[in-house]
Amino acid sequence: MRYVLLHVSDLHAGPPFNPDLARQLARQAHELNPDLVVVSGDMVQRADFGGQWRTIRAFLDTLPQPRLLVPGNHDVPLFNLYARFFRPLDMYRRQITPDLNPIFERPGLVVVGGVTAHGRTIDGGHLSHQQQQHLGAIFSRYADDVCKVAVLHHHVVNPPGCEGRSTISNAEEVVHLFDRWGVDLLLCGHIHVSYVGTTLDVRPGLTKGTIICQSGTSTSRRGKSRERGKNSYNVIIVEATTIRIIQHLFLEDLGRFAPVAEHVFPHRAAGAYTLA
């Protein structure tokens, strides 16, 4: 078993969007030829403007298939208050996909998208009780030896140096639910800083914990903290005994995204706790 996932996030079509960088990302995505492209939210900068949706739709069409996408808080209207509070994801559903809980399945692997974006806050996210029930029902269908991957926009742990940013408001509950459901890996974004770790870093009492793979902004000029002005994405390689995460950063001198760090974890779903 070997699967390659390309994980990009926080595209932000609109004023922050860098089209030259987006074209380079698409070229490298086709070079990689992944089994799945994951986009973890914030397709546009302002969901109120139709032109931004057209821009991101055109860009997404340049990426390899299949693709799994989830919405972010910027994909919810800001100025149209009725849409924001009562129909927050209508534009996303019309312009991107009507499927808010997409599923990608292959032998030994399942990737499931969830929604943490809503209209009640400007920046924060929340995994609702309905979403918890839905995701739990999906993950429970798969045996323990299947690698289970969750995709959300908002993060559950603030990386070092990013304390005070808005995680999922019920992050504590979500971390424990992932542990109970046997979720091996979480792909997320939101704060425009890449990070790799595990939920065991902050909750050592969990049964197995969940690997966290967070992407910075892949195509916008809104990099934050240690990635201010920078762009990143992740390549995840899922094999029988290991999950390998390779962080990529755009390097001006090279004119392309390049690997800058690599992390290897035992494949917890397979019951293996040594690297092979």
N, C-alpha and C positions, 0 to 999 in steps of 0.2 A: 504494500500500500504506500503510495506517495502522491500527495496532492500539494499544489502550489497555489496560494492565495495572494492576490495583490490587494493591499488595504490602503485606500486613500480616504481623505476626510476634509471637511471644511473648505469646499471649493469656492464659495462666495462669489458667484457670477454677479457682476455689477461693478461699481467703481474700484473695489479692491482686486478684481480678477486680473491675472496676468496671462493674456492669451498665448504669448510666446512660450511661457513655462508650461502651459496646458498642452501645447502641441508637442513639446519635448516629452512630457509625461506620457502622452498617448503613444509616441514612437517607442519609448522604452517598455510600455505595457505590451505592445505587440512583439517586441524582442523577447520579453519574458514568456509570453504565451501561457498565462496562468490558467488553471482550471476554473478559477472564479475571481472576478473583480468585486471587491466589497467597497461601498461608499457609505461612510458612517455619518451622514447628515450635513446640514448647512449647504444645500445646493446653491442657494442664492443669498445675496446680501439683504434684500428687502423683498419679501414675498408679495408685496402690493403691486409690483411693477412687472407687467407682462413681458417686457423686453428682456429682463434678466432670466426669466424662465426659458425664453427662446434661445438665449445664449447657452445656458447650461444643457438644454436638451440637445443642441447641436454638438456640444463637447462630449456629452455622454455617448452619443452615437459614434464617436471616433474610438471609443474604448472597446477592447475585446469583449465578446460574449462567452459565457453567461455573466450576468451582473446581478448583485444583490444590494439593494439600497434601502436606507431608512431615513426618515426626515429628522431635521434638527430644529432648534428653536428659531433660527432665522428663516426657516421655511414656513413659519406661521406669520400671517399679516400683522403689521405693527400699527398702521394708521386706520385701517378699517376695523373699528371696534366690534361691530356686529360679527364680522367674519372671524375676528380673533377669538371671541369668546364662545361663539355658537357653531362656527364651521371652520375651525382653525386649519385643517389640512385639505380643504377642498381644492385649492390651487395645486398643491403637491400631488393629489390623487389624479387630477386632470392632466397635469403636465409631465409627471414622472411615472407614477404607477398607482393603480387603485389598491394594490396589495400592501397593506401596512404591516403584515407579519409574513414576509417572504421566507421560503424554505428552500435550501439547496441540499440535495441528498446524493450521496455516493456510498458505495460499500465501505463501511467503517467510518463514515464522516457525515455529520449533519450540521448545517449552519442555519441559524434562525434569527431573523430580524425582529426587533421590538421597538415600541414607540415610547419615548420619554418626553417628547416635545408637546407643549400645550399652550393655551393662550393666557394662562393665569399669571405668568411671570414674564419678565423681559429676558432673563438670562438662565434661570434655573430649569431643572427638569424633575420629573416624577414618574415612577413606574406604578401606574394605577393598579387597583385591585383586579380590575378586568384584565389588564395586560398580564399580571402575575398569574392569574388562573389560566389564561390562554397559553403563555409560554410554558408553564408547568405541565399542562396537558400535552403539549408537543414533546418536550424533552422526556417525559415519562414513557413515551412510546418506544424509546430506543434502549437497547441493552447497554449494560455498563461498559462493554468493550468497544462501543462506538465513541469516537471523539466528538464531543458536543461543543459547539461554538455559538456564543451569543453575540449579536451585533446591536449596540445601542449608540445613540449620539452622545449622551452625557456620560461622564466618567463617575466612578464610585470611590476613587482615591485620588487625592491631590499629590502630584509628584513633588519631590523636594524643591523648594524655591517657589512653589506655586500655592502656598498655603493661603486659605481665605477665598479661593475660587469656588464657584457654585457647583458642587457635585449634585447628583440626584438627591432630592430632599430626603428620601427614605433609603439612603445608601446602605445603612447598617442592615436594614431588612433585606435589601436586594443581595448583598454579599452573602448572607446566610441562606437565602433561597437558592442562589447559584450553587452553593456547597451542597445543599440538600438534593438539588436536581442533578448533580454530577456534571455541571458545566466545567469543561476543561479550560476554556479560553474565552475571554471577553475582548472584542474589538470595539473601540470607541474613539472619540475625538473631543471636540468642544472647546478646549482651552488653548489650542494652537501651540501645544508643546508635546513632543513625542516622549513616550515613557514605556518602559517594560519592567514589570515586577509581578508580584502575586498578592492576592488578598491575605495570604498568611503573613505578609510583612506587617500588616496592621491588626489582624485578628488571628493570632497564633492558635486559638482554640478551635479553629475550623477542622473538619474531618480531613479534607484533602486540599481545600483552597482552589482558587481559580487564577490562572495566569491572566495578567492584564497586558494588553497590547494597545497602546494609545498612539494615534497618529497626530502630528502637528497639521497645520494647514498645508495642503498639497499644491494649491494653485493661486493663492491670494497673497497680498502684500501685508497680511495682518498677523505675521508670526509674533509670538509673545515671549516674554521672559528670556530665557537663554537662547530661544530661537527667534528673537526679534529680527524681522526682515528676512527670515529664512523659510525654506519649504522642505517638507519631508513626506515620506510614505514608508510603509512596511511591506516586506515580503515574508510570508509565513509558509514554511514547508512542514507538512504533517506527514510523518512516517509511522511505521508500526510501533516503534518504541520511543520516538522523540518528537517534540515540537520545536522547530527551529525558527527564530524570529530574527530577521536581518533588517536593521533600521537603515534607511537611505535618506541622504540629505543632498539638496541641490548645491553643487560646488561651482562657483563662478569660473574658476580657473579651468575646470574641465568642460563647462558648458553642458553638464548633464547631472542627473541624480546618481550618486555613488554610495556604495555600502560604507557605513561608518562605525557600525557596531553589530555584533552578533550574539544572540542569547540562545542557549540550548537547554530545554527542560525535559525531564523524563515524561513519557506519555502516560499520564496518570490514569487515563481511561483503560489502558491495557494492563494496568496493575503493575507496571514496571517502574521501579524507583531507582534504577541505575541507568547511566547513559551507555548506550551501545552503538 
